[in-house]
Amino acid sequence: MTSSVTRPTRRTLVKGAAWSVPVVAVAGAAPAFAASGGPPSVVVGGACKLPGNSCGDVFVKGYIFDVTITNGTTEPIYIYGDDIIITETNPDIDLFFQAAVDATTGDVITFPYLLEPGQSLVIVLNAGENGNSANQSLTGTIQVPWGHTPDPSDDTDHLPAVDGFSFASTPPVQNPGCTVTLPPNCGA
C-alpha cells in the first residue's frame, strides 16, 4: 500500500501569509493601548441619605457616597467628574451626579482633576434625586470617566472606571449608622 503526501505549493503558502497580516496588525495595536496604563481603580465605600443643606450650598437632597479613586498606573490621568454616571436598580429613585468634595478638606472638587501616578483621591459624591432623600436600599454602579488630557473631547478611547455598590439601607448622614463622614467646612 502506498501513501500519497501532498505538499503545499508556493501559492498556498502566500495565501496563508496574507491571512496572517491582519493578526500581526491587531497584535501590534495592543501595546499602544497598554501603554496608556489602564484605568484608575474606583472603590465605593459607604452611602447615606442626605437632608438638604448638609454641605453648604454644594449638595442637594439625595444620597452621598464615599468614593476612592486611585491612579495605580505610571501615567498621569485626568478624572472627568462632570460626566460621572450613577445607575441604580431601585425603581423609586433616579440618581444623578450633583457634585463632589474632597473627603479630607471639604473643598469642592473641580473637574477635570489631575491624578498623578500612585495618587488617590477620596471624595464624598452627592447623587441628587429630585428632592427626595428617603432611607432606601441602593444597588447599582458608579462610572468615572477618565483620560490623559484635560479635555475629555480630546481623549475618547478609554472606557470609564466602574465600581458596583449594594446597600441594604441609607441612614441619614447624622445617624451613627452612617459610614460616610462629611468633612469639616464641607463645601466652604
Secondary structure per residue as TSV (DSSP state, phi and psi in degrees):
chain	resnum	aa	ss	phi	psi
A	1	M	-	360.0	132.2
A	2	T	-	-109.8	145.8
A	3	S	-	-112.7	149.3
A	4	S	-	-112.0	124.5
A	5	V	-	-106.1	125.6
A	6	T	-	-97.8	123.4
A	7	R	-	-95.5	144.8
A	8	P	-	-68.3	144.8
A	9	T	-	-84.1	168.7
A	10	R	H	-61.3	-38.6
A	11	R	H	-61.0	-42.1
A	12	T	H	-63.9	-40.7
A	13	L	H	-65.1	-40.8
A	14	V	H	-65.5	-41.8
A	15	K	H	-60.4	-43.3
A	16	G	H	-62.6	-38.5
A	17	A	H	-66.0	-36.6
A	18	A	H	-62.8	-38.0
A	19	W	H	-67.0	-26.4
A	20	S	H	-80.1	-16.3
A	21	V	H	-60.7	-49.9
A	22	P	H	-60.4	-33.0
A	23	V	H	-63.7	-41.7
A	24	V	H	-64.9	-41.3
A	25	A	H	-64.1	-41.7
A	26	V	H	-66.5	-43.8
A	27	A	H	-63.5	-33.3
A	28	G	H	-69.6	-26.1
A	29	A	H	-78.1	-25.5
A	30	A	H	-60.9	-45.1
A	31	P	H	-62.6	-30.0
A	32	A	H	-64.2	-43.1
A	33	F	H	-67.9	-41.3
A	34	A	H	-62.6	-28.9
A	35	A	T	-65.5	-21.4
A	36	S	T	-69.9	-14.6
A	37	G	-	93.2	-4.6
A	38	G	-	82.3	174.0
A	39	P	-	-79.9	163.0
A	40	P	-	-72.6	161.8
A	41	S	E	-90.9	144.1
A	42	V	E	-124.3	127.1
A	43	V	E	-128.7	119.2
A	44	V	E	-86.9	124.9
A	45	G	E	-87.6	-88.6
A	46	G	E	-118.5	174.5
A	47	A	E	-146.1	141.8
A	48	C	E	-143.3	159.7
A	49	K	E	-81.5	153.5
A	50	L	E	-128.6	109.1
A	51	P	-	-66.5	159.3
A	52	G	T	-59.9	153.3
A	53	N	T	57.6	30.2
A	54	S	S	-82.7	-13.9
A	55	C	S	-141.6	66.4
A	56	G	T	58.4	-142.0
A	57	D	T	-94.7	7.6
A	58	V	T	-81.8	-47.9
A	59	F	-	-99.4	141.8
A	60	V	-	-104.0	175.9
A	61	K	S	-55.9	146.4
A	62	G	E	153.2	-132.5
A	63	Y	E	-136.8	147.8
A	64	I	E	-117.4	147.2
A	65	F	E	-126.5	140.6
A	66	D	E	-91.1	115.2
A	67	V	E	-127.8	131.1
A	68	T	E	-111.5	126.4
A	69	I	E	-115.2	123.6
A	70	T	E	-124.2	130.7
A	71	N	-	-92.2	96.7
A	72	G	-	-91.5	17.6
A	73	T	S	-102.5	-178.5
A	74	T	S	-99.8	4.9
A	75	E	S	-115.1	141.9
A	76	P	-	-64.4	146.2
A	77	I	E	-132.8	159.2
A	78	Y	E	-113.7	137.9
A	79	I	E	-96.7	124.2
A	80	Y	-	-97.4	75.6
A	81	G	G	-66.7	-26.9
A	82	D	G	-63.5	-15.7
A	83	D	G	-109.5	19.2
A	84	I	-	-62.6	135.9
A	85	I	E	-117.0	130.9
A	86	I	E	-117.5	123.5
A	87	T	E	-115.3	152.4
A	88	E	E	-149.2	158.6
A	89	T	-	-99.5	-3.8
A	90	N	-	-72.1	118.0
A	91	P	T	-70.8	-11.6
A	92	D	T	-88.6	-7.9
A	93	I	-	-134.8	163.5
A	94	D	-	-141.8	90.0
A	95	L	-	-75.3	146.1
A	96	F	E	-143.3	148.9
A	97	F	E	-66.7	129.9
A	98	Q	E	-109.4	-54.8
A	99	A	E	-168.4	171.2
A	100	A	E	-143.6	144.7
A	101	V	E	-125.8	153.1
A	102	D	E	-64.6	127.1
A	103	A	T	-67.2	-17.8
A	104	T	T	-95.0	-47.4
A	105	T	T	-95.6	-25.9
A	106	G	-	86.5	-0.7
A	107	D	-	-67.2	141.3
A	108	V	B	-67.7	132.5
A	109	I	-	-81.0	128.2
A	110	T	-	-101.7	128.8
A	111	F	S	-105.4	148.6
A	112	P	S	-70.2	148.1
A	113	Y	E	-113.1	122.7
A	114	L	E	-78.4	125.9
A	115	L	E	-119.9	108.6
A	116	E	-	-71.8	161.5
A	117	P	T	-55.3	133.3
A	118	G	T	80.1	-5.2
A	119	Q	-	-87.6	147.1
A	120	S	E	-120.6	150.7
A	121	L	E	-126.9	122.2
A	122	V	E	-106.1	120.0
A	123	I	E	-121.9	156.6
A	124	V	E	-105.6	117.0
A	125	L	E	-104.8	131.1
A	126	N	E	-98.8	125.7
A	127	A	E	-109.3	106.1
A	128	G	E	-69.1	158.0
A	129	E	-	-146.6	47.5
A	130	N	T	50.6	43.9
A	131	G	T	87.5	-1.9
A	132	N	-	-103.5	142.4
A	133	S	-	-148.1	51.5
A	134	A	-	-74.1	154.3
A	135	N	-	-73.8	108.3
A	136	Q	-	-133.9	165.6
A	137	S	-	-82.2	145.9
A	138	L	E	-132.8	131.2
A	139	T	E	-137.9	130.8
A	140	G	E	174.7	-150.9
A	141	T	E	-139.1	156.7
A	142	I	E	-119.6	124.6
A	143	Q	E	-110.4	123.6
A	144	V	E	-113.5	110.7
A	145	P	-	-72.8	150.0
A	146	W	E	-154.2	166.7
A	147	G	E	-172.8	-167.8
A	148	H	S	-110.1	5.6
A	149	T	S	-128.3	156.3
A	150	P	S	-67.5	-21.9
A	151	D	S	-101.3	113.8
A	152	P	G	-60.1	-26.7
A	153	S	G	-72.3	-16.4
A	154	D	G	-87.6	-9.6
A	155	D	-	-137.9	85.2
A	156	T	-	-110.4	9.3
A	157	D	-	-101.0	18.7
A	158	H	-	-117.9	131.8
A	159	L	-	-74.5	149.8
A	160	P	-	-64.8	152.2
A	161	A	E	-79.0	137.9
A	162	V	E	-132.8	142.4
A	163	D	E	-138.8	144.4
A	164	G	E	-93.4	161.2
A	165	F	E	-143.4	154.0
A	166	S	E	-152.9	115.9
A	167	F	E	-126.1	127.5
A	168	A	S	-68.0	-29.9
A	169	S	-	-152.2	164.5
A	170	T	-	-130.6	83.7
A	171	P	-	-65.1	159.3
A	172	P	B	-60.1	149.1
A	173	V	T	-59.0	-28.3
A	174	Q	T	-82.3	-8.7
A	175	N	S	-79.1	139.5
A	176	P	T	-59.7	-20.8
A	177	G	T	-75.8	-10.7
A	178	C	-	-79.6	129.8
A	179	T	-	-94.6	-1.8
A	180	V	-	-98.6	130.8
A	181	T	-	-109.8	125.0
A	182	L	-	-73.7	134.8
A	183	P	-	-72.3	158.8
A	184	P	T	-62.2	149.8
A	185	N	T	57.7	35.3
A	186	C	T	-56.9	120.7
A	187	G	T	75.8	6.3
A	188	A	-	-72.5	360.0
